[in-house]
Amino acid sequence: ATVRAEVGGSVLEVGVDEGQAVTRGAVIARIEALAIRDGVVSAQSGVRSAEQALAVARREADRVASLVKGGALAERDLELAASAVTASEAQVDDAKARLASAQKLLDAATIRAPIAGIVSRRTVNAGDVIAPGGELVTIIDPSSMRLEASVPSEALSALTIGAPVEFQVRGYPDQVLTGRSERL
């Protein structure tokens, strides 16, 4: 899995190194998100303001309804008050949607591992500036690794599909890995 940044900004920290095992959901890196945090605070304020306006519109609609019932106001005034309540409800929904969007962006500033595995490549360091979509790390799942290898021509006759294969990886000289050939 190639892990990419969803938001751009300065990389504050990278919590993994090449060769390190990670679990699904582990924090890989954090991107500076001051402007995004400000957007969340602004969106929270917008929600509170819209909810307050809705409360006022509902109280006004209740007052108008009792005045219409008493004959002091026309039915048209009640319809206008109900319309104001509907408009205020829409504003609350819009403000909540903006808050959810801002919160999602803020959450995206903390990059987490999408799968469990081993970090095979790390392309960023703390202090780097990354654009949205920029590559951060590559994580491999060692249970599903694929080996492509060259074989001397004199050994080709010993190869068959499904034959067991033993190999070693540079850096792990004491560990013999096994697999099966799938394609020649």
Order of alpha helices (4+ residues) and beta strands (2+ residues): beta-beta-beta-beta-alpha-alpha-beta-beta-beta-beta-beta-beta
